[in-house]
């Protein structure tokens, strides 16, 4: 039953496709600003945040924040919708869950022969 108790990296080697997809997700969150943005969006009341709610938390220009949001959106970690003059963002749970599932539960190291 090791296949059902362990994270994908402890269960068996990742396929080339899975590794590439997961690496893209990890790369997208491997930046402190993007990781904070993802957290701010996910923890925002109602599950979505207006870009106007995000920009004041950083000492960065609006184009820089937009770039970071685009990286998260391109990776499939967040969705967005323009409403009037503002853009609203929300987390895509299935994609964020893939990151968590990659390492948990990592109960025991793989047994080597």
C-alpha positions in Angstrom: 0.0 0.0 0.0 3.0 2.3 -0.3 1.5 3.7 -3.5 -1.4 5.2 -1.6 0.4 6.5 1.5 3.3 8.3 0.0 3.8 11.5 -2.0 4.5 11.1 -5.8 8.2 11.7 -5.4 8.4 8.9 -2.8 6.1 6.5 -4.6 7.9 6.3 -7.9 10.1 8.4 -10.2 8.1 11.2 -11.9 7.6 10.9 -15.6 9.3 13.5 -17.8 5.9 15.2 -18.5 4.9 15.3 -14.8 8.3 16.6 -13.8 8.1 19.4 -16.4 4.6 20.4 -15.4 5.4 20.4 -11.7 8.7 22.3 -12.3 6.7 25.0 -14.0 4.4 25.3 -11.0 7.3 25.4 -8.6 9.2 28.0 -10.7 6.1 30.2 -10.6 6.0 30.2 -6.8 9.8 30.3 -6.3 9.7 34.0 -6.0 8.8 35.7 -2.7 6.5 38.3 -4.4 4.6 35.6 -6.3 4.3 33.4 -3.2 3.0 36.3 -1.2 0.5 37.2 -4.0 -0.7 33.6 -4.1 -1.2 33.7 -0.4 -2.9 37.0 -0.4 -5.3 35.9 -3.1 -6.1 32.6 -1.4 -6.6 34.2 2.0 -8.7 37.1 0.8 -12.3 37.2 2.1 -14.6 35.6 -0.5 -11.7 33.7 -2.2 -10.9 36.4 -4.7 -9.0 39.6 -4.6 -9.0 42.7 -6.8 -5.7 43.8 -8.1 -6.4 47.1 -6.2 -6.2 45.0 -2.9 -2.8 43.6 -3.8 -0.7 46.4 -5.0 -0.4 48.4 -1.8 1.2 45.5 0.0 4.4 45.9 -2.1 6.9 48.6 -2.9 6.7 47.7 -6.5 5.3 49.3 -9.6 1.9 48.3 -11.0 3.6 46.8 -14.1 5.8 44.6 -11.9 2.9 43.3 -9.9 1.1 42.7 -13.2 4.0 40.7 -14.4 4.1 38.5 -11.3 0.3 37.9 -11.6 0.8 37.0 -15.2 3.4 34.4 -14.3 1.0 32.8 -11.7 -1.9 32.9 -14.3 0.3 31.4 -17.0 1.2 28.6 -14.7 -2.5 27.9 -14.1 -2.3 28.7 -10.3 -4.7 31.6 -10.5 -7.6 32.7 -12.7 -8.7 36.2 -13.4 -11.6 38.3 -14.7 -11.8 41.9 -15.7 -14.8 43.7 -14.0 -15.0 47.3 -15.2 -11.6 48.9 -14.6 -10.3 46.3 -12.2 -9.1 42.7 -12.5 -10.1 40.1 -9.9 -8.0 37.0 -9.2 -8.7 33.7 -7.5 -6.8 30.5 -6.8 -7.3 27.4 -9.0 -7.5 24.8 -6.2 -6.6 21.8 -8.3 -3.3 23.4 -9.5 -2.3 24.6 -6.0 -3.2 21.1 -4.6 -0.7 19.6 -7.1 2.1 21.4 -5.3 1.0 20.2 -1.9 0.5 16.7 -3.1 4.0 16.6 -4.5 5.5 16.4 -1.0 2.8 15.4 1.4 2.5 13.0 3.0 6.2 12.2 2.8 5.9 9.8 5.7 8.9 7.6 5.0 11.9 7.6 2.7 11.7 5.3 -0.3 13.0 1.8 0.5 16.0 0.9 -1.6 16.8 -2.6 -2.5 
